């Protein structure tokens, strides 16, 4: 079809009198246009821009065809032969195109057709205009709706969350931080949850995307050096991306450790001291923290956090759940041994867990409040009970009598 479309039939037309009929073979290349359109959409970051432009092009082309048909009808009936046909004044294409716009869009105000041909032509214009423009308008609505679908979902989610917080009178400070998280997350990644994009894809495609995006960073982490490469790939598929606001505590000392964190972007600080005012170290992109709680045994509370980690500015973290890590390591016993050995070294470097404080040793109700003092009246009557003041007095008198 492409070869047939480029045959120079124009030369043949020049011998017998030029006519547009000799250029109809060019229409055979219409398939190439649709193929070009599909390929262009697949490589554009914002494909909806091309879709809007393409739909607008369809509209303009339909108006162009109608203008050509109107001019042919005017020539057939005779230029300026009636009020309905083209009168021959001005630029023919512009005047005919103006007629086509008003006719197809049903604006009205056109000269009334007189002959049967004119009436049939005008009625056909009206029917085609209603069908074509309703289809194009519907297509334009779908294109714009698809382009703004993500933002509509984001706005609906944030509005629902704000309405929920207002219903329960959540403090303004908390509400402002929630709004900041929503807005920053949307601005940073254009969605609230990246994993939603990959859920419908086959496993092989999700693996390919995860490897291309994060494997190089993941492979350079010292903790996973020496582990099976396929195990790292399986871990990539279990990672979840979470954004923290400035000042948020990612982990707190003493909390139960259920996740480990890999810094995707931003920085976190390990803090301590009075009011957590001392910064011990700042961790940047590619660093890992929280791994000790995952690698050591939970026996005797060994999986508690050993430090406070706070977000220094906006930070994007990969989170790996302990359950997911355990499920993965079952299939990689050699990597499990490597991580267990590194875990013991990390625990040894950190030192043994500190002895429990008096507050940690408290049991039962003493964890919530101190034992109230015994009232004085109860103390007085308690003196007359068993083991009280009277019993002690009797015991002393009996001892004196025995001694005498």
C-alpha positions in Angstrom: 0.0 0.0 0.0 2.9 2.4 0.7 4.4 1.7 -2.6 1.1 2.1 -4.5 0.5 5.4 -2.7 3.7 7.0 -4.1 3.1 6.1 -7.8 3.3 9.5 -9.7 -0.2 9.3 -11.2 0.0 13.2 -11.4 2.1 12.8 -14.5 -0.7 10.8 -16.2 -3.2 13.4 -15.1 -1.0 16.1 -16.8 -1.5 14.4 -20.2 -5.3 14.2 -20.0 -6.0 17.3 -18.0 -5.2 17.6 -14.3 -7.7 16.3 -11.8 -7.7 15.5 -8.1 -8.9 12.0 -8.9 -5.3 11.1 -9.9 -4.1 11.8 -6.4 -6.5 9.4 -4.7 -3.8 6.8 -4.4 -2.2 9.0 -1.7 -5.1 8.0 0.6 -3.6 4.5 0.8 -1.0 5.8 3.2 -3.7 6.4 5.9 -2.5 3.3 7.7 0.9 4.8 8.1 -0.6 7.8 9.9 -2.3 5.6 12.5 0.9 3.6 13.0 2.8 6.8 13.5 0.2 8.0 16.0 0.4 4.8 18.1 4.2 4.9 18.2 4.3 8.5 19.1 1.8 8.0 22.0 4.0 5.2 23.3 7.1 7.4 23.7 5.5 10.7 24.8 5.6 11.5 28.5 2.3 13.4 28.2 0.5 11.5 25.5 -2.8 13.3 26.1 -1.3 16.4 24.4 -1.0 14.5 21.1 -4.4 13.0 21.5 -6.0 16.4 21.9 -4.1 17.7 18.9 -5.0 14.7 16.8 -8.7 15.1 17.7 -8.6 18.8 16.8 -7.0 17.8 13.5 -9.8 15.4 12.8 -12.3 18.2 13.4 -10.4 20.7 11.1 -10.1 18.0 8.4 -13.8 17.3 8.4 -14.5 21.0 8.0 -12.0 21.1 5.2 -13.8 18.2 3.4 -17.2 19.9 3.8 -15.8 23.2 2.4 -14.6 21.3 -0.6 -17.9 19.5 -1.1 -19.7 22.9 -0.8 -17.5 24.4 -3.5 -18.1 21.4 -5.8 -21.8 21.8 -5.3 -21.6 25.5 -6.1 -19.8 24.7 -9.3 -22.3 22.1 -10.2 -25.2 24.4 -9.7 -23.3 27.5 -11.0 -21.3 30.1 -9.1 -23.7 32.8 -7.9 -26.6 31.1 -9.4 -28.7 31.4 -6.2 -28.4 32.9 -2.7 -27.4 29.5 -1.3 -24.3 28.8 -3.4 -20.9 30.5 -3.3 -21.2 33.9 -5.0 -17.7 34.0 -6.3 -16.6 37.0 -4.2 -13.5 37.1 -2.0 -11.3 34.1 -1.3 -13.2 31.0 -2.4 -11.6 28.6 0.2 -12.2 31.0 3.1 -15.8 31.6 2.2 -16.5 27.9 1.7 -14.8 27.0 4.9 -16.9 29.6 6.8 -20.0 28.0 5.3 -18.8 24.5 6.4 -18.2 25.7 10.0 -21.7 27.2 10.3 -23.3 24.3 8.6 -21.7 21.3 10.4 -21.8 22.9 13.8 -25.4 23.9 13.2 -24.9 27.5 14.1 -27.6 28.7 11.8 -28.1 32.0 10.0 -27.3 30.4 6.6 -29.2 31.2 3.4 -32.2 29.0 2.9 -31.8 26.3 0.2 -34.2 26.6 -2.7 -33.8 23.6 -5.0 -34.1 19.9 -4.1 -30.3 19.4 -4.5 -29.6 22.3 -2.1 -32.1 21.0 0.5 -30.7 17.5 0.3 -27.1 18.8 0.6 -28.0 21.0 3.6 -29.9 18.2 5.4 -26.9 15.8 4.9 -24.7 18.5 6.3 -26.9 18.8 9.4 -27.1 15.0 10.0 -23.4 14.5 9.5 -22.5 17.5 11.7 -24.6 16.1 14.6 -23.0 12.7 14.4 -19.4 13.8 13.8 -19.3 16.6 16.4 -21.0 14.5 19.0 -18.4 11.8 18.5 -15.5 14.3 18.5 -16.7 16.1 21.6 -17.1 12.7 23.4 -13.6 11.7 22.4 -12.2 15.0 23.6 -14.0 14.6 26.9 -12.5 11.1 27.3 -9.0 12.4 26.4 -9.1 15.2 28.9 -10.7 13.0 31.6 -8.0 10.4 31.2 -5.3 13.1 31.4 -6.7 14.5 34.7 -7.8 11.1 36.2 -4.8 10.9 38.5 -5.2 14.4 39.8 -8.9 13.9 40.3 -8.2 10.8 42.4 -5.6 12.7 44.4 -8.0 15.6 45.1 -10.8 13.2 46.1 -8.4 11.3 48.5 -7.2 14.5 50.1 -10.7 16.0 50.4 -12.0 12.9 52.0 -9.1 12.8 54.5 -9.6 16.5 55.3 -13.4 15.9 55.8 -12.6 13.0 58.1 -10.2 15.1 60.2 -12.7 18.0 60.5 -15.4 15.6 61.6 -13.3 14.4 64.6 -11.8 17.9 65.3 -8.2 17.0 64.6 -5.9 19.8 65.6 -4.9 22.3 62.9 -1.2 21.5 63.2 -1.9 17.8 62.4 -4.2 18.7 59.5 -1.6 21.0 58.0 1.0 18.3 58.1 -1.4 15.8 56.4 -2.1 18.4 53.6 1.7 19.0 53.2 2.3 15.2 52.9 -0.4 14.9 50.2 0.8 17.9 48.2 4.5 16.9 48.4 3.8 13.3 47.5 1.8 14.3 44.5 4.4 16.9 43.3 7.3 14.5 43.8 5.9 11.4 42.1 2.6 12.3 40.5 0.7 9.7 42.5 0.0 8.6 46.1 1.2 5.0 45.7 3.7 4.0 43.1 2.9 0.3 43.5 -0.6 0.8 42.1 0.9 1.3 38.6 2.6 -2.1 38.6 -0.1 -4.2 40.2 -1.8 -5.1 36.9 1.5 -6.0 35.1 2.9 -9.5 34.7 5.6 -10.5 37.1 8.3 -10.4 34.4 7.5 -6.8 33.5 7.4 -5.7 37.2 10.8 -7.4 37.7 12.3 -5.7 34.7 11.1 -2.2 35.8 12.2 -2.8 39.4 15.7 -3.9 38.3 16.2 -1.0 35.9 15.2 1.6 38.5 16.6 0.4 41.8 18.9 -2.6 41.4 22.1 -0.6 41.0 21.4 1.3 44.3 20.3 -1.9 46.0 23.4 -3.9 44.9 25.8 -1.3 46.4 24.4 -1.6 49.9 27.1 -3.2 52.1 24.6 -5.3 54.1 23.6 -7.3 51.0 27.1 -7.8 49.6 27.7 -11.5 49.0 24.0 -12.3 48.8 22.3 -14.1 45.9 21.5 -11.6 43.1 18.1 -13.2 42.6 17.3 -12.7 46.2 17.9 -9.0 45.7 15.6 -9.0 42.8 12.9 -10.7 44.9 13.4 -8.1 47.6 13.0 -5.3 45.0 9.5 -6.5 44.3 8.5 -6.4 48.0 9.7 -2.8 48.6 7.2 0.0 49.3 8.0 3.6 48.8 7.0 6.0 51.6 7.6 9.8 52.0 8.2 11.4 55.4 7.9 15.1 56.3 10.7 17.1 57.9 11.0 16.3 61.6 9.0 13.1 61.4 10.4 10.2 63.5 10.9 7.2 61.2 11.8 4.9 64.1 12.0 5.5 67.9 14.2 3.8 70.3 12.5 1.0 72.1 9.8 0.4 69.5 9.2 -3.0 68.1 11.2 -3.3 64.8 9.1 -4.7 62.0 10.7 -3.0 59.0 14.0 -2.0 57.6 14.5 1.2 55.6 16.6 2.1 52.5 17.0 5.8 51.7 15.8 6.5 48.2 16.1 10.2 48.4 16.8 12.8 51.1 18.5 12.4 54.4 17.7 11.1 57.9 19.5 11.8 61.2 20.2 9.5 64.1 19.5 11.7 67.2 19.5 11.4 70.9 20.3 13.2 74.1 18.0 15.8 75.8 14.9 16.3 73.6 16.8 14.5 70.8 18.9 17.6 70.3 22.2 15.7 69.6 22.8 14.5 66.0 25.0 11.4 66.0 25.1 10.8 62.3 23.4 11.8 59.1 22.5 9.1 56.6 22.1 9.9 52.9 20.6 8.2 49.8 21.6 4.5 49.6 22.1 4.0 53.3 20.3 1.4 55.3 18.9 1.6 58.8 16.6 -0.5 61.0 18.2 -3.7 59.8 19.4 -4.8 63.3 15.8 -5.2 64.4 15.1 -7.5 61.5 18.3 -9.6 61.6 18.4 -10.4 65.3 16.1 -12.7 67.0 13.0 -11.4 68.8 13.7 -13.5 71.9 13.9 -11.4 75.0 12.8 -8.3 73.1 15.9 -8.4 70.9 14.0 -6.8 68.0 13.5 -3.4 69.6 14.8 -0.3 68.0 18.2 0.8 69.3 18.1 4.5 68.2 15.9 7.4 67.2 15.9 8.2 63.5 14.3 11.5 62.3 13.7 12.8 58.8 16.0 15.7 57.9 13.9 17.5 55.3 11.6 15.6 53.0 12.8 12.0 52.6 11.7 9.1 50.4 12.3 5.7 51.9 12.0 2.1 50.6 10.4 -0.1 53.3 10.9 -3.8 53.6 8.7 -5.7 56.0 10.3 -8.3 58.3 7.7 -10.9 57.2 8.6 -10.4 53.5 12.3 -10.7 54.3 11.7 -14.0 56.2 9.6 -15.4 53.3 12.3 -14.5 50.8 15.2 -16.0 52.9 13.5 -19.3 53.1 14.4 -19.9 49.5 18.0 -18.6 49.8 19.7 -20.5 52.7 23.2 -19.3 51.7 22.1 -15.7 51.7 20.3 -16.3 55.0 23.6 -17.4 56.6 25.4 -14.4 55.2 22.8 -12.0 56.6 22.8 -13.8 60.0 26.6 -13.5 60.2 26.4 -9.8 59.4 23.6 -9.4 61.9 25.7 -10.9 64.7 28.6 -8.5 63.8 26.3 -5.5 63.9 24.8 -6.5 67.2 28.3 -7.1 68.6 29.4 -3.7 67.4 26.4 -2.1 69.0 27.1 -3.8 72.2 24.8 -6.0 74.3 21.3 -4.8 75.1 21.2 -2.7 78.2 19.8 -3.9 81.4 16.1 -3.1 81.9 15.4 -0.1 83.9 13.2 -0.1 86.9 10.4 1.3 84.8 10.7 -1.5 82.3 10.6 -4.1 85.1 7.3 -2.8 86.4 4.4 -5.1 85.8 0.6 -4.8 85.8 -1.1 -1.6 87.0 2.2 -0.1 88.0 2.9 0.6 84.3 0.1 3.1 84.2 0.1 4.7 87.7 1.9 4.5 91.1 0.4 2.7 94.0 -1.6 5.1 96.1 -0.5 5.7 99.8 -2.4 3.9 102.6 -4.8 6.4 104.3 -4.0 7.3 107.9 -7.3 6.0 109.2 -6.6 2.6 107.5 -3.1 2.7 109.1 -4.7 3.2 112.5 -7.2 0.4 112.2 -4.5 -1.7 110.7 -2.6 -1.5 114.0 -5.3 -3.6 115.6 -5.2 -6.3 113.0 -3.1 -9.4 112.8 0.6 -8.4 113.1 -0.3 -4.9 114.2 0.6 -2.8 117.2 -1.5 -4.9 119.7 0.0 -8.2 118.6 3.5 -6.8 119.0 2.6 -5.4 122.5 1.2 -8.8 123.6 4.4 -10.6 122.3 6.6 -8.2 124.3 4.7 -8.8 127.5 4.8 -12.6 127.0 8.5 -12.4 126.5 9.0 -10.4 129.8 6.9 -12.9 131.7 8.9 -15.8 130.3 12.1 -14.1 131.3 10.9 -13.6 134.8 
